[in-house]
């Protein structure tokens, strides 16, 4: 074992003691980041090349600063995104939401599907859809100027139409024309603040986390926005907390112009997102 791997082993224990959920992964990721190598090449770093700054970034992670803030990058499906203070760090759970959406769009057999991403944050969802549905027309909206600093960096050079604004009033020029509306909105109840992981509670923007007493305030608003934007037969896909399984589909009722409202599990088989189809006239 070389010096770096020995230090990684110590760092793993320190992160575990600090309550970091994935201590080995994070210790290795930070070692690779500091030394400019892939995780699989840590064994190749010479003892003389060990960089003591490794312990500085480990100390930051011990304080539960997000790994992605330290490295400045986050991975989402096939993307590498720039992230940092002011923008929500995309989570692996959202990848299954996007996977379902991609399958739904492909099943529509529309030549150039029109897609809207509400509350885009880093742009992860919009960019993944633009990349994986090659002829799609993808539009995204974000309210926070702090988040948009990062969104603009990520969508630069892509064909995503990015706008700043309120998700509930966005894209009036697309009313009745959209094939798919997708969103990972804030959905944490204000009453759950103390139970949120420090990485999210202390570093992710509150605007991206909390939405009223039951966490569903913005989702209720997005229901009307989605109905306004979608063509008849178009689909909405919306992420929610695993504790909200069963609640969100009831927002998309037949009386409000929806059909086929349903909940879906993530890769850990926990309720993660709801879908509905705009009813035909």
PyMOL commands that set and color helices and strands:
alter all, ss='L'
color gray80, all
select helices_A, chain A and resi 3-17+23-35+39-44+47-49+53-62+67-71+93-108+124-132+145-155+167-169+172-174+190-195+198-201+206-208+217-229+242-244+248-251+254-256
alter helices_A, ss='H'
color red, helices_A
select strands_A, chain A and resi 73-76+79-82+114-118+137-142+161-164+178-183+230-239+258-265+271-278
alter strands_A, ss='S'
color yellow, strands_A
deselect
rebuild
show_as cartoon
